[in-house]
Amino acid sequence: MKLYLACMFFPLIGLLLVLSRGAGHAQSESIPIGSAYQGPKCDAAVGDFAVQIPGAPSAIGDGLREMLMTALFESNYFNVMERLDTQGISAEHLLSDSFMADPDAILNDKGFVPAQVMIYGTLVGLEGGGAGLRVKIPWIPLNIGGKYHKARAVVELKAVDNATGEIIAVESVEGTAVSSGQSIGTTLKGIPLPVGLEIFRNTPLELCIRDCILRGVTVMCRNIPRQYFIH
């Protein structure tokens, strides 16, 4: 599956004009992210990304999952593995590593590397402002009025030990963004969104969703116990 490596999520933190807050006091603590981190990694996979917004299309969850995978990868704390498209992976694995490609591969095949941690996401809140969004995203709760348009998103992330099923880290992150009516396209120009999130392009919702994912991943990097970072 293609990871949107061109996103370069973490260098954007300084560019996002977003007011956000997390659930814990640890949000204010800084840690090295991206190329600044050169320590051991955790083998992780991303599970379902649920969307608890009535009327929201399933593509929203798919797009959020894609964004979360990319953010985890670019944090440099995780070896990110695909685990939902198992049929596609198995077919590719069989084709590339079969005896047809390498006569000795069938003897040396060790299978997939198991993920130590599964990370699940849930979009539990999403609100937008501005009359234009009513046409673009008819199912979203809107607050219309005034010159400024405010958007709000709440994302919950949960890390689970893949072997025991124990929850090892949970975080809820809220992000808000305010637009004065001018386009935000220049701020995020050249940074592609996953297909499932194209509906939010150039809206305050794009900013606060990105910010929620960024901050949530940063907290996961900090709060997942160190014994999982061994690679």
N, C-alpha and C positions, 0 to 999 in steps of 0.2 A: 504494500500500500504506500502511496506517495505521501511523504511527510512534507509539509509546506515549509521547507528550510529557509525559503526566502523571507519568511515573516520576520525573523530577527526580533522576537518578542521583547526580550529583556532590555536591549538598548533603548526601547521606546519608553521606558518608565519615566525618564526625565522629560519626554515630549508630551505625554498625555496630560491634558488640562482637566484632570478629573479629581473630584473630592471623594475619597473613599475611606472606609474604615472597616476593620476586621473585628471578629468577635473577641479576640484575646489581646492582652497587652503585648504579647510577643511580636505583634505586627510591626512595632516601631523599631525593633532590633534588626540591624543590617547584617547580611551574610554575603560572602562572595558568590556571585552567580555567573554562569556562562564560562567564558575563557578564564575568568579570575579564579575559578574553582578547579583545582587539579587533584582532588582527593579521590578516594575510592567511591565506586558507584553501586547503586542498588539495581538488581534486575527487576523491572516492573512492567506490568501490562495495564492497560486501561479497559475497564469493563463498560457496561452500559452507562450512558449519560441520560438520565431521566429528565423530563420536562414537565413540571407540575403547573402548567399554565393552560387552562381550558381553551380548547380550540387551536392550540399551537400545532403546526405540522410536525411530523416525525423527523423531517429533515433538519429541524433546529437542533435536536439532540445529536444527530450525526455530525453536524458542523461543530458543535461544542466539543464533542469527543475528539474530533480531528485537531481542533485548536489546543485541547488539553494535552494530547500526545505530543504535539510540536513543542509546546511550552516545557513539558517535562524533559524532552530530548535536549532542548537548547539550554536548559538550566545546567547541564553537564553533571548532574547528580545521578542520572538514571540511564541504564541501558533499557531502552523502550522496545517492547516486543508486541507484535500484533497477535491478538488471541480471539477476536470475534470472527474473522474470515477464515475459519479453520479449514473449510473445504478447499478454498483457493490456495492456502498455504500448503496444505497436504499435496495438492496436485503439483505445485511448483517444486516442492521438496522431492517428490517422487521422480519428476522429470530431470531435475538438475543433479540429484545424487544417486540415481539408479545405476545399475550395472551397465546400462546402455551408454551412459556418459563416462563411467569409470568402472572397470571390471572389479576393482577391489573395494568400491564404495559400500557395497551391500554387506561386506564383512566389517568395515570400519564405522558404519553408521551408528551414531550415538543418539539420534533423534534431536528434538528441539531442546534448547536450554530452558528449564522451567523457570517461570517468574516467581520470585520470592514474595512479591507484593502485588496485589490487585488494587487499583485506584478507581473508585466510582465517583461520579459526579451527579448532582441534581440541580437544575435551575428551579428554585423555589419561588422566585419573585421577579417580575419584570413589568415595569411601568414606563410609559413614554409620554412626551408632551409635544404638541404641535399638530395643527390641523392636517398637514401634509401626511403625517403618519397614519391617519385614519384611512386614507385611500391605500397607502402602501402596505400597512399591516393592520387589517380590520379587526383582528382578534385580540389585539393588545389593549389593556386598560390604559386610557389616556387622561391626562390632565391638561386641558386646553385653556389658554388664556394668557394675556400679557405678552410682552415682547420676548421673554426668555422661555425656552423650552427645556424642561428638566426630565432626565431619564434616570431610572433606578433599576438595578439588577441585584439579585441575591443568589449566590452560588454556594452549595455545600459540597465539600470534597471529603471522601472517606477512604482511608488506606486499610487494607485487610491482609493479614498474614495468609498466604495462599495455602500453606500446609495445615494450619490449625483452624482457620476461620476467625481468628481473634482480630477484633478491631484495634489497630495500633495507633491511629491518628485520625482526628476529625477536625474539620475547620469550616466555619461559615463566614463568608466574606460578602460584604455589601459594597456596591460601588454606585456612585451617582455622577452624572455629567450634565453640564448646563451649556446650551447653545444659545447664542444671541441672535440666531437667524442666519448667520453667515455660514458658508459651506465649511465643513471640517475635512473636505477631501484633500486639501493640501497638506494637512498634518499627517495623514496616513497614506499619502500618495506612494504607489509602487509596492505596497504591502498587501498581498492578496489575502482575501478571506476564504475560508473553506466554502465550498459551493452551498452548503446548507445554511450559511449565514449571510449570503449575498443580500438578502432582504433588508439587512440592517446597515448596508453600506452608506457612508456619509450621513449618518444620524448620530445623535448623542448615545443611542443604544449601543452602537458599535464600540464607542469609547469605554462605556462602563462594563460591557461584557468582557472586553479585552483586559481591562484593569482587574476585574474579579478573578479571571483565570490566572493572570500574572501573580497577583498577591496570594491567591490560594496555593499555587505551586511553590512559591517562596516559603510559605508556612509548612507545606509538606516536606520540603527540603530540610527545614529546621526541626520539625517535630517527629518525623519517623525515626524510631530508635536507631542509634549508630550501628548496632550489630547487624543491621540489614545492608549496610554499605561496606561490602567486602570484596568487590571486584575492581 
